[in-house]
């Protein structure tokens, strides 16, 4: 598509018919040149970036003329890390077309081509959402509108590192196959040039009295608050038609209670009971302990602090926990479930950190009374900031697969993947179970025999779903990949464990005690997601040097263990 012209100026025709919008992030490098970046509509200069700053800058251009756009770019004076085009009238269905500014030239990548490129990346998981480029963390604002799921996510478009936060946006009809949409929220301040972090932090979606949707999220502002050097406020955002950005944003809470000296964020909001009032929970710290704060409102705008909903035992602060992030609270099978991510926590016995927990109990709109112990959500720990929603009577959830322990290899154009969509239920004994949404079964391509499993490389089969069931008291499943990297999932009669050859072995990824009954495991190029014992014991690990699999072996002391395996298609290119 793009073609090389006279060095060093690269040019390409990128289309962009009347009404299209081009959005891009540019960073100045080197000396300013005559033509760092110019967009021409016919003979006319439509947009010209003369002297772009050395910090990332966002630009938008709406083509109101009839001529298509041509780009002229000097790659020695400016980088364009993220750019896309869309037609506001059709983007909801079609998604954005990426404009890839690379050393070899400028390429226009409409969704089909962008998805094919992503499916070809041997180090990119294929069964789940990840951004085309840039950094992603928490899922935000999950909702279903007119049969379309909307996923928003913490996003830093200009690099694969965490930075000033935006809300990225993608849509799907099944939570499995995704369409990239324009960035939805931008940071309120130019944090790059302030050399500050913050921006549009995490939040959730809620439907109002008339069914209209709004989002609540934290904005972290660069401001000199005592202790923090920043200020976290809560905003309510109403989406514009078609979810192309916000129509209106209001600040609804600009002050934390006096007992909270840092961290006051990630509003999860819902309509409570029959009186039409709203509740909001926020992740926070209270007098040094990680905690969850409760607020109530008659209308979603005017909020009153009801008190501390949950305060973690002293053990957590004593082992590094700074606060709770991304809390969630919902009714499930007649009980209430509180979900919490403990940032900074280091579990002394295993060395694992930033764990997520669920607490089951009762909630009357004002107080949460737990009826059991904290339940660990994922023993592999690469499962964080989970957000749930209830689109169709089922409680579904997605989480960010990360733990600050291992990152993408240097040079990766993107960072961050989401979990498979999970369906949450409560077992009769109060244990939270998470199973993959059956929509994922649609990616099964063909069933594999035991012989196939020892020679996956030849078959070119990947990713792989493996189901193992039986009464083994010892079981070891080893997956090897073309890079030589291995992941081992085991059960030693007492508990599940995961080890990856690329981890340094200082952290022990082990589950709580339980007998082995079954394991459903998704090996997905660098991500291994385990649903043990019907989803009551889950474990997720990232081992990014595991790319395409060469073999999977299942070894156990029970010869009647049943093994069923499927080669799966990429969610990016199927359907
Ligand atoms: C959790 C978190 C949230 C915050 C967001 C910032 O991963 O730290 O508490 O809103 O990420 O990107």
Boltz pocket constraint, residues with backbone or C-beta under 6 A from the ligand:
constraints:
  - pocket:
      binder: B
      contacts: [[A, 137], [A, 138], [A, 154], [A, 165], [A, 201], [A, 202], [A, 218], [A, 265], [A, 266], [A, 325], [A, 326], [A, 385]]
      max_distance: 6.0
